[in-house]
C-alpha cells in the first residue's frame, strides 16, 4: 500500500473504520439485547429493558456523531 495515493488511502481508511466501528456497535448491542434478553419484553418492561433501550439510543447518537466527524458531514 506504499504506492497508493494519500487521498485513496485516506478514503479506504475511512471506509474500514466506519465498517469496523459499526459492526462492533451492532455486535455489542445484539449480544446485550438478545443473549441477556433485554431487547424483549416478557409481560411488561423491566428496569433492564429500559436501561438497554436508553443505552441503545445514546450509543446510536454517539455512533452517528462519530460518523459525521469521520466523514465531516
Phi and psi in radians as a Rosetta constraint file:
Dihedral C 1 N 2 CA 2 C 2 CIRCULARHARMONIC -1.242 0.35
Dihedral N 2 CA 2 C 2 N 3 CIRCULARHARMONIC -0.425 0.35
Dihedral C 2 N 3 CA 3 C 3 CIRCULARHARMONIC -1.515 0.35
Dihedral N 3 CA 3 C 3 N 4 CIRCULARHARMONIC 0.054 0.35
Dihedral C 3 N 4 CA 4 C 4 CIRCULARHARMONIC -1.413 0.35
Dihedral N 4 CA 4 C 4 N 5 CIRCULARHARMONIC 2.524 0.35
Dihedral C 4 N 5 CA 5 C 5 CIRCULARHARMONIC -1.194 0.35
Dihedral N 5 CA 5 C 5 N 6 CIRCULARHARMONIC 2.587 0.35
Dihedral C 5 N 6 CA 6 C 6 CIRCULARHARMONIC -1.065 0.35
Dihedral N 6 CA 6 C 6 N 7 CIRCULARHARMONIC -0.635 0.35
Dihedral C 6 N 7 CA 7 C 7 CIRCULARHARMONIC -1.141 0.35
Dihedral N 7 CA 7 C 7 N 8 CIRCULARHARMONIC -0.743 0.35
Dihedral C 7 N 8 CA 8 C 8 CIRCULARHARMONIC -1.178 0.35
Dihedral N 8 CA 8 C 8 N 9 CIRCULARHARMONIC -0.743 0.35
Dihedral C 8 N 9 CA 9 C 9 CIRCULARHARMONIC -1.086 0.35
Dihedral N 9 CA 9 C 9 N 10 CIRCULARHARMONIC -0.739 0.35
Dihedral C 9 N 10 CA 10 C 10 CIRCULARHARMONIC -1.124 0.35
Dihedral N 10 CA 10 C 10 N 11 CIRCULARHARMONIC -0.741 0.35
Dihedral C 10 N 11 CA 11 C 11 CIRCULARHARMONIC -1.113 0.35
Dihedral N 11 CA 11 C 11 N 12 CIRCULARHARMONIC -0.800 0.35
Dihedral C 11 N 12 CA 12 C 12 CIRCULARHARMONIC -1.146 0.35
Dihedral N 12 CA 12 C 12 N 13 CIRCULARHARMONIC -0.610 0.35
Dihedral C 12 N 13 CA 13 C 13 CIRCULARHARMONIC -1.124 0.35
Dihedral N 13 CA 13 C 13 N 14 CIRCULARHARMONIC -0.695 0.35
Dihedral C 13 N 14 CA 14 C 14 CIRCULARHARMONIC -1.100 0.35
Dihedral N 14 CA 14 C 14 N 15 CIRCULARHARMONIC -0.718 0.35
Dihedral C 14 N 15 CA 15 C 15 CIRCULARHARMONIC -1.129 0.35
Dihedral N 15 CA 15 C 15 N 16 CIRCULARHARMONIC -0.826 0.35
Dihedral C 15 N 16 CA 16 C 16 CIRCULARHARMONIC -1.132 0.35
Dihedral N 16 CA 16 C 16 N 17 CIRCULARHARMONIC -0.723 0.35
Dihedral C 16 N 17 CA 17 C 17 CIRCULARHARMONIC -1.111 0.35
Dihedral N 17 CA 17 C 17 N 18 CIRCULARHARMONIC -0.773 0.35
Dihedral C 17 N 18 CA 18 C 18 CIRCULARHARMONIC -1.084 0.35
Dihedral N 18 CA 18 C 18 N 19 CIRCULARHARMONIC -0.792 0.35
Dihedral C 18 N 19 CA 19 C 19 CIRCULARHARMONIC -1.130 0.35
Dihedral N 19 CA 19 C 19 N 20 CIRCULARHARMONIC -0.753 0.35
Dihedral C 19 N 20 CA 20 C 20 CIRCULARHARMONIC -1.116 0.35
Dihedral N 20 CA 20 C 20 N 21 CIRCULARHARMONIC -0.830 0.35
Dihedral C 20 N 21 CA 21 C 21 CIRCULARHARMONIC -1.166 0.35
Dihedral N 21 CA 21 C 21 N 22 CIRCULARHARMONIC -0.707 0.35
Dihedral C 21 N 22 CA 22 C 22 CIRCULARHARMONIC -1.112 0.35
Dihedral N 22 CA 22 C 22 N 23 CIRCULARHARMONIC -0.751 0.35
Dihedral C 22 N 23 CA 23 C 23 CIRCULARHARMONIC -1.193 0.35
Dihedral N 23 CA 23 C 23 N 24 CIRCULARHARMONIC -0.641 0.35
Dihedral C 23 N 24 CA 24 C 24 CIRCULARHARMONIC -1.125 0.35
Dihedral N 24 CA 24 C 24 N 25 CIRCULARHARMONIC -0.758 0.35
Dihedral C 24 N 25 CA 25 C 25 CIRCULARHARMONIC -1.052 0.35
Dihedral N 25 CA 25 C 25 N 26 CIRCULARHARMONIC -0.788 0.35
Dihedral C 25 N 26 CA 26 C 26 CIRCULARHARMONIC -1.117 0.35
Dihedral N 26 CA 26 C 26 N 27 CIRCULARHARMONIC -0.728 0.35
Dihedral C 26 N 27 CA 27 C 27 CIRCULARHARMONIC -1.116 0.35
Dihedral N 27 CA 27 C 27 N 28 CIRCULARHARMONIC -0.799 0.35
Dihedral C 27 N 28 CA 28 C 28 CIRCULARHARMONIC -1.098 0.35
Dihedral N 28 CA 28 C 28 N 29 CIRCULARHARMONIC -0.834 0.35
Dihedral C 28 N 29 CA 29 C 29 CIRCULARHARMONIC -1.223 0.35
Dihedral N 29 CA 29 C 29 N 30 CIRCULARHARMONIC -0.614 0.35
Dihedral C 29 N 30 CA 30 C 30 CIRCULARHARMONIC -1.177 0.35
Dihedral N 30 CA 30 C 30 N 31 CIRCULARHARMONIC -0.731 0.35
Dihedral C 30 N 31 CA 31 C 31 CIRCULARHARMONIC -1.109 0.35
Dihedral N 31 CA 31 C 31 N 32 CIRCULARHARMONIC -0.846 0.35
Dihedral C 31 N 32 CA 32 C 32 CIRCULARHARMONIC -1.129 0.35
Dihedral N 32 CA 32 C 32 N 33 CIRCULARHARMONIC -0.762 0.35
Dihedral C 32 N 33 CA 33 C 33 CIRCULARHARMONIC -1.245 0.35
Dihedral N 33 CA 33 C 33 N 34 CIRCULARHARMONIC -0.765 0.35
Dihedral C 33 N 34 CA 34 C 34 CIRCULARHARMONIC -1.561 0.35
Dihedral N 34 CA 34 C 34 N 35 CIRCULARHARMONIC -0.893 0.35
Dihedral C 34 N 35 CA 35 C 35 CIRCULARHARMONIC -1.128 0.35
Dihedral N 35 CA 35 C 35 N 36 CIRCULARHARMONIC -0.745 0.35
Dihedral C 35 N 36 CA 36 C 36 CIRCULARHARMONIC -1.624 0.35
Dihedral N 36 CA 36 C 36 N 37 CIRCULARHARMONIC 0.083 0.35
Dihedral C 36 N 37 CA 37 C 37 CIRCULARHARMONIC 1.077 0.35
Dihedral N 37 CA 37 C 37 N 38 CIRCULARHARMONIC 0.602 0.35
Dihedral C 37 N 38 CA 38 C 38 CIRCULARHARMONIC -1.590 0.35
Dihedral N 38 CA 38 C 38 N 39 CIRCULARHARMONIC -0.270 0.35
Dihedral C 38 N 39 CA 39 C 39 CIRCULARHARMONIC -1.438 0.35
Dihedral N 39 CA 39 C 39 N 40 CIRCULARHARMONIC -0.250 0.35
Dihedral C 39 N 40 CA 40 C 40 CIRCULARHARMONIC -2.002 0.35
Dihedral N 40 CA 40 C 40 N 41 CIRCULARHARMONIC 2.589 0.35
Dihedral C 40 N 41 CA 41 C 41 CIRCULARHARMONIC -1.759 0.35
Dihedral N 41 CA 41 C 41 N 42 CIRCULARHARMONIC 2.369 0.35
Dihedral C 41 N 42 CA 42 C 42 CIRCULARHARMONIC -1.371 0.35
Dihedral N 42 CA 42 C 42 N 43 CIRCULARHARMONIC -1.450 0.35
Dihedral C 42 N 43 CA 43 C 43 CIRCULARHARMONIC -1.854 0.35
Dihedral N 43 CA 43 C 43 N 44 CIRCULARHARMONIC -0.760 0.35
Dihedral C 43 N 44 CA 44 C 44 CIRCULARHARMONIC -2.560 0.35
Dihedral N 44 CA 44 C 44 N 45 CIRCULARHARMONIC 2.806 0.35
Dihedral C 44 N 45 CA 45 C 45 CIRCULARHARMONIC -1.100 0.35
Dihedral N 45 CA 45 C 45 N 46 CIRCULARHARMONIC 2.499 0.35
Dihedral C 45 N 46 CA 46 C 46 CIRCULARHARMONIC -1.841 0.35
Dihedral N 46 CA 46 C 46 N 47 CIRCULARHARMONIC 3.055 0.35
Dihedral C 46 N 47 CA 47 C 47 CIRCULARHARMONIC -1.106 0.35
Dihedral N 47 CA 47 C 47 N 48 CIRCULARHARMONIC -0.580 0.35
Dihedral C 47 N 48 CA 48 C 48 CIRCULARHARMONIC -1.110 0.35
Dihedral N 48 CA 48 C 48 N 49 CIRCULARHARMONIC -0.667 0.35
Dihedral C 48 N 49 CA 49 C 49 CIRCULARHARMONIC -1.116 0.35
Dihedral N 49 CA 49 C 49 N 50 CIRCULARHARMONIC -0.771 0.35
Dihedral C 49 N 50 CA 50 C 50 CIRCULARHARMONIC -1.106 0.35
Dihedral N 50 CA 50 C 50 N 51 CIRCULARHARMONIC -0.771 0.35
Dihedral C 50 N 51 CA 51 C 51 CIRCULARHARMONIC -1.094 0.35
Dihedral N 51 CA 51 C 51 N 52 CIRCULARHARMONIC -0.747 0.35
Dihedral C 51 N 52 CA 52 C 52 CIRCULARHARMONIC -1.069 0.35
Dihedral N 52 CA 52 C 52 N 53 CIRCULARHARMONIC -0.819 0.35
Dihedral C 52 N 53 CA 53 C 53 CIRCULARHARMONIC -1.238 0.35
Dihedral N 53 CA 53 C 53 N 54 CIRCULARHARMONIC -0.548 0.35
Dihedral C 53 N 54 CA 54 C 54 CIRCULARHARMONIC -1.159 0.35
Dihedral N 54 CA 54 C 54 N 55 CIRCULARHARMONIC -0.803 0.35
Dihedral C 54 N 55 CA 55 C 55 CIRCULARHARMONIC -1.007 0.35
Dihedral N 55 CA 55 C 55 N 56 CIRCULARHARMONIC -0.770 0.35
Dihedral C 55 N 56 CA 56 C 56 CIRCULARHARMONIC -1.034 0.35
Dihedral N 56 CA 56 C 56 N 57 CIRCULARHARMONIC -0.837 0.35
Dihedral C 56 N 57 CA 57 C 57 CIRCULARHARMONIC -1.214 0.35
Dihedral N 57 CA 57 C 57 N 58 CIRCULARHARMONIC -0.708 0.35
Dihedral C 57 N 58 CA 58 C 58 CIRCULARHARMONIC -1.145 0.35
Dihedral N 58 CA 58 C 58 N 59 CIRCULARHARMONIC -0.766 0.35
Dihedral C 58 N 59 CA 59 C 59 CIRCULARHARMONIC -1.194 0.35
Dihedral N 59 CA 59 C 59 N 60 CIRCULARHARMONIC -0.580 0.35
Dihedral C 59 N 60 CA 60 C 60 CIRCULARHARMONIC -1.136 0.35
Dihedral N 60 CA 60 C 60 N 61 CIRCULARHARMONIC -0.709 0.35
Dihedral C 60 N 61 CA 61 C 61 CIRCULARHARMONIC -1.015 0.35
Dihedral N 61 CA 61 C 61 N 62 CIRCULARHARMONIC -0.836 0.35
Dihedral C 61 N 62 CA 62 C 62 CIRCULARHARMONIC -1.216 0.35
Dihedral N 62 CA 62 C 62 N 63 CIRCULARHARMONIC -0.551 0.35
Dihedral C 62 N 63 CA 63 C 63 CIRCULARHARMONIC -1.132 0.35
Dihedral N 63 CA 63 C 63 N 64 CIRCULARHARMONIC -0.784 0.35
Dihedral C 63 N 64 CA 64 C 64 CIRCULARHARMONIC -1.141 0.35
Dihedral N 64 CA 64 C 64 N 65 CIRCULARHARMONIC -0.692 0.35
Dihedral C 64 N 65 CA 65 C 65 CIRCULARHARMONIC -1.081 0.35
Dihedral N 65 CA 65 C 65 N 66 CIRCULARHARMONIC -0.721 0.35
Dihedral C 65 N 66 CA 66 C 66 CIRCULARHARMONIC -1.100 0.35
Dihedral N 66 CA 66 C 66 N 67 CIRCULARHARMONIC -0.765 0.35
Dihedral C 66 N 67 CA 67 C 67 CIRCULARHARMONIC -1.093 0.35
Dihedral N 67 CA 67 C 67 N 68 CIRCULARHARMONIC -0.723 0.35
Dihedral C 67 N 68 CA 68 C 68 CIRCULARHARMONIC -1.110 0.35
Dihedral N 68 CA 68 C 68 N 69 CIRCULARHARMONIC -0.643 0.35
Dihedral C 68 N 69 CA 69 C 69 CIRCULARHARMONIC -1.195 0.35
Dihedral N 69 CA 69 C 69 N 70 CIRCULARHARMONIC -0.781 0.35
Dihedral C 69 N 70 CA 70 C 70 CIRCULARHARMONIC -1.077 0.35
Dihedral N 70 CA 70 C 70 N 71 CIRCULARHARMONIC -0.813 0.35
Dihedral C 70 N 71 CA 71 C 71 CIRCULARHARMONIC -1.617 0.35
Dihedral N 71 CA 71 C 71 N 72 CIRCULARHARMONIC -0.050 0.35
Dihedral C 71 N 72 CA 72 C 72 CIRCULARHARMONIC 0.919 0.35
Dihedral N 72 CA 72 C 72 N 73 CIRCULARHARMONIC 0.976 0.35
